Each structure stands twice: as structure tokens, then as C-alpha cells.
Amino acid sequence: MYLYDWCCELTTSWLPVCVILLLALQDSSQERVEGFTRGKVILTCRYNAMPTEEVTIFWRYKDDRNVYNIVSGKSDLTDQHRQFRDRTRIFPEEWAKGNFSLLLTDLKDSDSGSYSCFIPRMNIRHQVELSVQEKPTPEVGSKSSSMSIKGQNLILFLVLLLSPDLHFL
């Protein structure tokens, strides 16, 4: 019997205690993830003490956009928001380990924001804050100038070494 069921069977005099207890036990953790435009990230969602055969998980963006649903142990993308079409993947082979993480590909600036993984049966909500940024480009000028200096030094060394008129003491 789950704690929720037990609390619901109690008389109304215990109701305030049960509400406080349920709120205290609810997992509402949050993590931060950074990604780059056109890249990919994994948004984690783990819960180890859960049977996976009839699992139901809801991934949401900003609490209202449907990112991915797992309903009764099966993927359900019928109501997936168009923003995430063909860019999400989950790992059913990991469900037995309690891993319900989501892979989000082809990142866009508009993907930045709060994602939540909600497990209704356990009343667990895990939040992930995603920040998508442009991938920094390496500074080409500084690297190429140091390479040209090295090349010039090598040429000077070879000229001095191969010059027949120079004698080293």
C-alpha cells in the first residue's frame, strides 16, 4: 500500500497531517543542463523504486508543452508539441533500472527553459533547467599567427643549417 492510499483511508482529523507528510515526501529536485545550438543533451529522470511494466511518465516543457509521454509502459507521442517533433528519444532498455531520461537533439535557442519529468504514481516531479547557447568558435587569428612564426623559425633554421658559406664554431 502506498503512502497516498494509506493517508486517504484515514479519518478527516488526520487529513492535515497527511497533507504535510505528502508534501514533505514529494521529490521536487532540480538540476541545470547546458547545451549548444544544433547539439544534443540528455535530460535526466531517475527513480529506482518503481515497477516498470505499467510505468507512466510525463515530460513537460514549462509545465504545459508535451515533450514526451510514457503511458502504461509504452511511448505515446500523439499529443507531442510540434516544437519537439522528431527531436526526442527515450531509452526503454533503461526503464528497468529506473532511468527515464530524455535525449533532446538539434537544440534551438527556444529550447531553453524548465523541463519536468513527472511520475504520477509516486507523486515525483524532477525539474531540469536547460540553457542553450551558441557554440563558441575558436579564435583563428591567435593560433594561425603562432603557427606562421613557428614556420618562419623553421625556414630560418634550415637556411642557416644548409648554407655552405656558414661555418659554426
C-alpha positions as CSV (number, residue, x, y, z in Angstrom):
1,M,0.0,0.0,0.0
2,Y,1.3,3.4,-0.9
3,L,1.5,6.3,1.5
4,Y,-1.0,8.2,-0.5
5,D,-3.6,5.3,-0.3
6,W,-2.9,5.0,3.4
7,C,-3.5,8.7,4.1
8,C,-6.7,8.7,2.1
9,E,-8.1,5.9,4.2
10,L,-7.6,7.9,7.4
11,T,-10.3,10.0,9.0
12,T,-10.5,13.7,8.3
13,S,-8.9,14.5,11.6
14,W,-5.6,13.2,10.2
15,L,-6.0,14.9,6.9
16,P,-3.8,18.0,7.7
17,V,-1.0,15.7,9.0
18,C,-1.2,13.6,5.8
19,V,-1.1,16.6,3.5
20,I,2.0,17.9,5.3
21,L,3.6,14.5,5.2
22,L,2.9,14.0,1.5
23,L,4.3,17.5,0.7
24,A,7.4,16.8,2.7
25,L,8.0,13.4,0.9
26,Q,7.4,14.8,-2.6
27,D,10.6,14.9,-4.6
28,S,10.9,18.2,-6.3
29,S,14.5,18.3,-7.2
30,Q,16.0,20.5,-9.9
31,E,19.2,20.4,-12.0
32,R,20.8,22.6,-14.6
33,V,22.0,21.4,-18.0
34,E,23.8,23.4,-20.7
35,G,23.8,22.7,-24.4
36,F,24.8,24.2,-27.6
37,T,22.7,25.2,-30.6
38,R,22.3,22.2,-33.1
39,G,23.8,20.0,-30.4
40,K,22.1,17.5,-28.1
41,V,21.6,17.0,-24.3
42,I,20.2,14.3,-22.0
43,L,17.7,15.5,-19.5
44,T,17.8,13.1,-16.6
45,C,15.0,11.5,-14.8
46,R,15.7,8.6,-12.4
47,Y,13.7,6.8,-9.8
48,N,14.9,3.4,-8.6
49,A,12.0,2.0,-6.5
50,M,9.4,1.8,-9.3
51,P,7.9,-1.2,-11.2
52,T,8.4,-0.5,-14.9
53,E,5.8,-2.8,-16.5
54,E,3.0,-0.2,-16.2
55,V,5.0,2.9,-15.8
56,T,3.6,6.3,-16.7
57,I,5.9,9.3,-17.0
58,F,5.1,12.8,-18.4
59,W,7.9,15.0,-19.7
60,R,6.8,18.7,-19.9
61,Y,8.3,22.0,-21.0
62,K,7.4,25.0,-18.9
63,D,4.7,22.8,-17.3
64,D,2.3,22.9,-20.3
65,R,4.0,21.7,-23.5
66,N,4.0,18.0,-24.0
67,V,7.6,16.8,-24.7
68,Y,7.2,13.1,-24.3
69,N,4.7,10.7,-22.6
70,I,5.2,7.1,-21.5
71,V,1.7,5.7,-20.7
72,S,1.2,2.2,-19.2
73,G,4.8,1.3,-20.2
74,K,4.5,2.5,-23.8
75,S,5.7,5.6,-25.6
76,D,2.9,7.9,-26.6
77,L,3.7,10.8,-28.9
78,T,0.1,11.6,-30.1
79,D,-0.1,14.9,-28.3
80,Q,3.6,15.8,-28.5
81,H,4.1,19.6,-29.1
82,R,5.3,20.4,-32.6
83,Q,8.4,22.1,-31.1
84,F,9.8,18.7,-30.1
85,R,8.7,16.5,-33.1
86,D,11.4,14.2,-34.3
87,R,13.9,15.6,-31.8
88,T,13.2,13.4,-28.7
89,R,14.2,9.9,-27.7
90,I,14.0,7.8,-24.6
91,F,15.7,4.6,-23.6
92,P,13.1,1.8,-22.9
93,E,16.0,-0.6,-22.2
94,E,16.9,1.6,-19.2
95,W,13.5,1.6,-17.6
96,A,14.1,-1.5,-15.6
97,K,17.0,0.5,-13.9
98,G,14.6,3.4,-13.2
99,N,16.1,5.6,-15.9
100,F,13.5,7.6,-17.8
101,S,15.9,10.2,-19.2
102,L,15.2,12.1,-22.4
103,L,17.5,12.8,-25.3
104,L,16.8,16.1,-27.0
105,T,18.5,16.7,-30.3
106,D,19.0,19.6,-32.7
107,L,18.9,22.1,-29.9
108,K,17.5,25.6,-30.6
109,D,17.6,28.8,-28.5
110,S,13.8,28.4,-27.9
111,D,14.5,25.1,-26.1
112,S,16.0,27.0,-23.1
113,G,13.8,26.8,-20.1
114,S,12.3,24.5,-17.5
115,Y,11.6,20.8,-18.2
116,S,9.8,18.5,-15.8
117,C,9.6,14.7,-15.5
118,F,6.5,13.8,-13.6
119,I,5.8,10.3,-12.2
120,P,2.2,10.5,-11.1
121,R,2.0,7.1,-9.4
122,M,4.8,8.2,-7.0
123,N,4.0,11.9,-7.0
124,I,7.5,12.7,-8.0
125,R,8.5,15.7,-10.1
126,H,12.1,16.2,-11.2
127,Q,12.9,19.6,-12.9
128,V,15.7,20.3,-15.3
129,E,16.7,23.8,-16.3
130,L,18.1,23.8,-19.8
131,S,20.2,26.6,-21.1
132,V,21.0,26.6,-24.9
133,Q,23.8,28.8,-26.2
134,E,25.7,29.3,-29.4
135,K,28.7,27.1,-29.6
136,P,31.8,29.3,-29.1
137,T,34.1,29.4,-32.1
138,P,37.9,29.1,-31.5
139,E,40.0,32.2,-32.2
140,V,41.6,31.6,-35.5
141,G,43.9,34.7,-35.5
142,S,46.0,33.8,-32.5
143,K,46.6,30.2,-33.5
144,S,47.5,30.9,-37.1
145,S,49.9,33.7,-36.2
146,S,51.8,31.5,-33.8
147,M,51.9,28.8,-36.5
148,S,53.4,31.3,-39.0
149,I,56.1,32.3,-36.5
150,K,57.0,28.7,-36.0
151,G,57.1,28.2,-39.7
152,Q,59.4,31.2,-40.2
153,N,61.7,30.0,-37.5
154,L,61.9,26.5,-39.1
155,I,62.7,28.1,-42.5
156,L,65.4,30.3,-41.0
157,F,66.9,27.3,-39.2
158,L,67.0,25.2,-42.4
159,V,68.6,28.1,-44.4
160,L,71.3,28.5,-41.8
161,L,71.9,24.8,-41.5
162,L,72.1,24.1,-45.2
163,S,74.0,27.3,-46.2
164,P,77.5,26.2,-47.5
165,D,79.1,29.6,-46.7
166,L,78.4,29.5,-42.9
167,H,80.6,27.7,-40.5
168,F,79.7,27.0,-36.9
169,L,82.4,27.2,-34.3
